[in-house]
Amino acid sequence: MLTRGFFGRKRPQPHRPLPPGQYLENGFPVLSAGPTPRVDLDKWTFAIENQGARLAAWTWQEFLALPQTAITTDIHCVTKWSKLDTEWKGVTIDTLLQAAGMESRDGYVMAFCDGGYTTNLPLKDLIDGKAMVAHQYDGAPLRPEHGGPARLLVPHLYFWKSAKWVRGIRLMHADAPGFWEAYGYHMYGDPWKEQRYSYD
Amino acid sequence: MHERANRPGPWQTALVSNVIDETYRAKTLTLELPAWRPFIAGQHFDVRLTAPDGFQAQRSYSIASPPERTGAIDITVELIPEGEVSPFFHEIVRPGDRLEVRGPIGGPFTWNSNMGGPLLLLAAGSGIVPIMSILRHRAIAARRVRATLLYSSRSMHDVIYRAELDDMDASDPNAAIWHTLTRSPPDGWKGYSRRIDETMLEEVTRDLDDRGWTYVCGPASFVELTANILVDAGRRPESIRTERFGPTGR
């Protein structure tokens, strides 16, 4: 539907197309549902869990000692902003699964976090270099309000899937809604298909 | 948490039935919704604008009106001079226009009277909008619930809903409205005239039981700072709900 009198405005043209309904953002907005959690690095672990059992866990020092990967990628927030060419460093989920000796690539995971946040993802969306646990942004330690010390980074999905303050992933046979998904946000969240809400 | 009221509906065409100036840079639009559905105070709507060349812009706007009002919602839009969308609302929109909208949308930044209180509400700038929906809902449905609002604005001219807030403060014994003016307080101003800090929060919450709910809404830096002060002061993080807008720089 055409909006009477709306012509857009001169705006910085992104140097590549953005997903539908997104606009280019040069800052880095913060969106969180509660206060930024206080994270004690001496007690921090990243864990892979299955049926309540810990398959593997790394302390902060062990996590930093794993092979590190740097990526430059675009990120897309469901609140409509996209940011291009963001630079991250962290440990890929492939590396973590391999270190844990995990073979299975089927099913779903629930990412869990300090502060109680969760989000659900198909495991196949975390592997083959598609996702990492990132602890550096733009060459510096990831700031707490952006999810530091470490957040999930799954840039091909809306950014709420890139859970801040992540502490591990729980394997699931069947998909189940995480925090925002239970409020009506999409179970998968592909920005190119504009899967913002539950029945998009 | 899984109430139907939380689920956004599909896109629908709303009729703009009224436009009022709240301040020199905030307007309230009344949107009549052909497919109105229940919402919870604190939720928002998405608005989608389409230009003749096919360019579309979508933005989210908090609902200002209470959920008791059916058939229509109010949204309040703050003018961002360099913005791509808000100047359209300020310069172009008039009653009789039609806008594509969808909603209600939103998660934990919501309050329903059955959650009880007391309520500590902290707003800066247009962060007052969803908090106003909460206050209006409370005024209709739960006047026994104590509510304290601390509202940070640049100047008196920037205070949105000022008359209604003054009236609430004067007439409702369980509601306390505090203002702080960060840039140009008027002569003789007896209220606060600085950014929200620990001392101010302690003063306004002195008589308020801290076992209720806290809602913080405004620019990201304001919310980050305020939520951190509250956690340091011993408020339970689970009881603090935040809504942040605007970039942080990087």
Interface residues (C-beta under 8 A of the other chain):
Chain A: M1 L2 T3 R4 G5 F6 F7 G8 R9 R11 P20 G21 Y23 E25 N26 G27 F28 P29 V30 L31 S32 A33 G34 P35 T36 P37 R38 T79 K80 G115 G116 D138 E145 F179 W180 A182 Y183 G184 Y197 S198 Y199
Chain B: M1 H2 N6 R7 P8 P10 T13 R48 L49 T50 A51 P52 D53 F55 Q56 A57 Q58 R59 S60 E84 P87 F88 I92 V93 D97 R98 L99 E100 R102 I105 G106 G107 P108 F109 A220 V223 E224 A227 N228 L230 V231 P237 E238 I240 R241 T242 R244 F245 G246 P247 T248 G249 R250
